[in-house]
């Protein structure tokens, strides 16, 4: 009995933390999204329950389609390149050579920089008038590209910046995953006469699968909610062409002098739902793998 | 991040209990506090600045201590709304003028007549942003607005006399000459935020446009679009804030820049001779530019005595003898005509700005109030859509008008 009580006592801090920092804010966000808040009722209370009206409004808004498509493109393209480039770099560094530790450390720089610094730097590099990228294009005889100010390019630009920021994370996790693959396996495949490519495709890659799955899942959750890079570089513009669900949610709630808390919370919840679905998929995949 | 099926439900239930408990206990302080808090959007002013000393002096006169807190201006609205919800709003709040009507709508601010504040000495066009249904909330501390800065050397090299720029045709002619001389024409900010609308309004109003009928200002959007098409303005304006637009002008390559009173200090440091002309109306005259600048207001408190004392501090902060120091530090034009005269006699080049402020218009005026943010957002969207070529100017404004709810 006593041991039991002690057990519960040890649980209290964790439960209090979870309730205070996760459950309550989540509950508040859901509550915000199903009420018809105005600035007046936000301050004085008494916002009426409106059920799913905020959600219906958000889904019916033409911005929703753009934001959803942009979010999917931004996330998938970012993940694909972050993962492939990260994996290529991890394989490269796994061979171990002189200065490899130093170089690997340099690769981490994008991760260590505050996002405001990296995003502002990218915005400056890609500036259509005075940017370094357009200057470089000119040197090789190409015309300037309106990276941030053309609706056709803005999403590409923020995606490129986001890929650059995400590579180090993939590199680090995949590199440590590679370190955990026993050396004998590679030696065995070499003895069996497998080529480098065959070794990678039939030995390294399958053995790396659990690490890859967690890297991609963490990357997915992280990329879905990317806000700062886009907001700093384009504010979701021009005219909404790089708006994602995350920036739209912010824009609704804080980007205007008249905050619209209800729709903003609704968009936020949609984003959370997408992340939860991805999490559930991961757990399912993992179970299947364990059974297999 | 990873959902745990059963505990999640339990936690949600617990969250419910906690939140109900939090709602039932509202703090009930009825005594007047010894220390009054003052919030302002001037983080650039430190404790040693003239502004903070003035606040403290005004506090002493009202018999209270002052706790001053500076926020970034974009953060202030949500901070105040949250504080008001928790009943911890400051006693005195200095806030950007278009936000006043939102805070009035939220029931956060006291009317001047209730707290002994008086905006009678202030120019009516500047008070308009703080007037809702006949009641005025707060007093402007000063005003800033937009005008055209020009680079004297660039204009001289292109053979343009700045005094010749009187309407849009003469401005276009000047821009054409500048471009022919191999320099860049004009830079401004058309970013997809309130800043973009702020910069567009002088042209919109100068074309006779009305915020209640956005297509009525299509000539202004066609003008901006033609500048991009003709290469008079750089493509970067679509993503320029007023600060990055200023940085472009500061390179010395540009003939004109649309920017605000607050850049005067930087203009002196730019390293080239500059001048300022008002934004011209389409067919001449000075176009009304939007007013910028903050109001000193009194948020609702728990008792009348606190509100009255806060009103005294607010009066003191906006009194003609005190406000000059703050306006000088902010490089604002005073909202009080007599103080404006003092400013011009001390610094003659402010005359053009005083004129611009006299012609300026509050964004939330014309009884728009909280309708303004709902108009402003589609409007900056339309500007961006037209400038990037996604839509024709007129169609963009028509769509924006349809989006105003």
Boltz contact constraints between the chains, C-beta under 6 A:
constraints:
  - contact:
      token1: [A, 18]
      token2: [B, 11]
      max_distance: 6.0
  - contact:
      token1: [A, 19]
      token2: [B, 11]
      max_distance: 6.0
  - contact:
      token1: [A, 19]
      token2: [B, 14]
      max_distance: 6.0
  - contact:
      token1: [A, 19]
      token2: [B, 15]
      max_distance: 6.0
  - contact:
      token1: [A, 23]
      token2: [B, 11]
      max_distance: 6.0
  - contact:
      token1: [A, 23]
      token2: [B, 12]
      max_distance: 6.0
  - contact:
      token1: [A, 23]
      token2: [B, 15]
      max_distance: 6.0
  - contact:
      token1: [A, 24]
      token2: [B, 15]
      max_distance: 6.0
  - contact:
      token1: [A, 24]
      token2: [B, 18]
      max_distance: 6.0
  - contact:
      token1: [A, 27]
      token2: [B, 15]
      max_distance: 6.0
  - contact:
      token1: [A, 39]
      token2: [B, 102]
      max_distance: 6.0
  - contact:
      token1: [A, 39]
      token2: [B, 105]
      max_distance: 6.0
  - contact:
      token1: [A, 39]
      token2: [B, 106]
      max_distance: 6.0
  - contact:
      token1: [A, 40]
      token2: [B, 105]
      max_distance: 6.0
  - contact:
      token1: [A, 40]
      token2: [B, 106]
      max_distance: 6.0
  - contact:
      token1: [A, 40]
      token2: [B, 107]
      max_distance: 6.0
  - contact:
      token1: [A, 42]
      token2: [B, 81]
      max_distance: 6.0
  - contact:
      token1: [A, 43]
      token2: [B, 84]
      max_distance: 6.0
  - contact:
      token1: [A, 43]
      token2: [B, 85]
      max_distance: 6.0
  - contact:
      token1: [A, 43]
      token2: [B, 106]
      max_distance: 6.0
  - contact:
      token1: [A, 43]
      token2: [B, 107]
      max_distance: 6.0
  - contact:
      token1: [A, 44]
      token2: [B, 107]
      max_distance: 6.0
  - contact:
      token1: [A, 127]
      token2: [B, 236]
      max_distance: 6.0
  - contact:
      token1: [A, 128]
      token2: [B, 235]
      max_distance: 6.0
  - contact:
      token1: [A, 128]
      token2: [B, 236]
      max_distance: 6.0
  - contact:
      token1: [A, 129]
      token2: [B, 234]
      max_distance: 6.0
  - contact:
      token1: [A, 129]
      token2: [B, 236]
      max_distance: 6.0
  - contact:
      token1: [A, 146]
      token2: [B, 235]
      max_distance: 6.0
  - contact:
      token1: [A, 148]
      token2: [B, 239]
      max_distance: 6.0
  - contact:
      token1: [A, 149]
      token2: [B, 235]
      max_distance: 6.0
  - contact:
      token1: [A, 149]
      token2: [B, 238]
      max_distance: 6.0
  - contact:
      token1: [A, 149]
      token2: [B, 239]
      max_distance: 6.0
  - contact:
      token1: [A, 151]
      token2: [B, 388]
      max_distance: 6.0
  - contact:
      token1: [A, 151]
      token2: [B, 390]
      max_distance: 6.0
  - contact:
      token1: [A, 235]
      token2: [B, 192]
      max_distance: 6.0
  - contact:
      token1: [A, 235]
      token2: [B, 193]
      max_distance: 6.0
  - contact:
      token1: [A, 237]
      token2: [B, 192]
      max_distance: 6.0
  - contact:
      token1: [A, 237]
      token2: [B, 384]
      max_distance: 6.0
  - contact:
      token1: [A, 238]
      token2: [B, 238]
      max_distance: 6.0
  - contact:
      token1: [A, 238]
      token2: [B, 384]
      max_distance: 6.0
  - contact:
      token1: [A, 238]
      token2: [B, 388]
      max_distance: 6.0
  - contact:
      token1: [A, 239]
      token2: [B, 381]
      max_distance: 6.0
  - contact:
      token1: [A, 239]
      token2: [B, 384]
      max_distance: 6.0
  - contact:
      token1: [A, 239]
      token2: [B, 385]
      max_distance: 6.0
  - contact:
      token1: [A, 239]
      token2: [B, 390]
      max_distance: 6.0
  - contact:
      token1: [A, 254]
      token2: [B, 78]
      max_distance: 6.0
  - contact:
      token1: [A, 256]
      token2: [B, 373]
      max_distance: 6.0
  - contact:
      token1: [A, 256]
      token2: [B, 377]
      max_distance: 6.0
  - contact:
      token1: [A, 257]
      token2: [B, 98]
      max_distance: 6.0
  - contact:
      token1: [A, 257]
      token2: [B, 99]
      max_distance: 6.0
  - contact:
      token1: [A, 257]
      token2: [B, 102]
      max_distance: 6.0
  - contact:
      token1: [A, 257]
      token2: [B, 373]
      max_distance: 6.0
  - contact:
      token1: [A, 258]
      token2: [B, 102]
      max_distance: 6.0
  - contact:
      token1: [A, 258]
      token2: [B, 370]
      max_distance: 6.0
  - contact:
      token1: [A, 258]
      token2: [B, 373]
      max_distance: 6.0
  - contact:
      token1: [A, 276]
      token2: [B, 3]
      max_distance: 6.0
  - contact:
      token1: [A, 279]
      token2: [B, 2]
      max_distance: 6.0
